[in-house]
Amino acid sequence: MVLYLQILFACGSSVTKTDNQKDTVPDSPILSKPSSSYADTLIITRPSAIFYNPDSLQLEKIRAINTKIIYESLIHDCFYQMRNARMVLKKYWPQIQVIETYKARYLLFITADKKQTGIDLDTKNDICGIFLFNGEKDPVLTDMTNIDTEVGFYFKK
């Protein structure tokens, strides 16, 4: 999703114009996700799939910096990819705890041997996503479109 936006904005900013062409594509910088409105930390100690979404103010900022089509596409993609991921987890991996968050900016993962890994969701440029955590290995940001195989690879010992 981020790659798509970067390509879209990169293409818009690298257009060279001749004297005969009109300015149809404005120069646009590559945009990044606005900061969260919260500074809360979610602590995860058990095998889990953590779904993250923007908070309401962050979502409004995202709407403001994108065109209507891009914003609606982002929301559509998140909704359907997350819905599919929830269905896969419920059907094939019911033992994995599902955690939903939109009010936490930070995720703190603590393994069984007390190793801690912190993640600042503001550094993740996708507006939504899923982290997998098995309680032993470092958490991984998962490709939602490939959830079927990603969960199996990560949670197999």
Buried (B, 14 or more C-beta within 10 A) or exposed (E): BBEEBEEBBEEBEEEEEEEEEEEEEEEEEBBEBBBBBBEEEBEBEEBBBBBBBBBEEBBEBBBEEBEEEBBEBBBEBBEEBBEBBBEBBEEEBEEBEBBEBBBBBBBBBBBEEEEEBEBEBBEBBBBBBBBBBBBEBEBBBBEBEEBEEBBEEBBEE
